[in-house]
Amino acid sequence: METSGVHHFATVDVIHETDCALKCYTIRECNAFVVTCKSSRKCNVRLCSLMAGFDVF
């Protein structure tokens, strides 16, 4: 997979992983996302990183 044109364009707080997927789905430019826990002790708030630039077929 060619990733030279990939860029991160937003990071938002979400409660559920599905909230991140929904945000990516509703933004036309978004075609990938990564969810990580905001705190290592308790994962009740997550960071959602939205990315664009992947070739999706």
C-alpha positions, 0 to 999 in steps of 0.5 A, a space after each residue: 500500500 502506498 502511504 506517501 500521500 497519507 495525512 492526519 487531519 483531525 483528532 477528536 475525543 469520543 466515548 465509543 469506537 463506533 463514534 470514531 467510525 461514524 465521524 470518519 464515515 460522515 466526512 467525505 475526505 476521511 478514509 481511515 481512522 485510529 482509536 486509542 485510549 486517552 488514559 492508560 489507567 481507564 479507557 472511558 475516553 478515547 482519541 479518534 485520529 482521522 486520516 485521508 490520502 489512502 487509495 481505497 478500492 
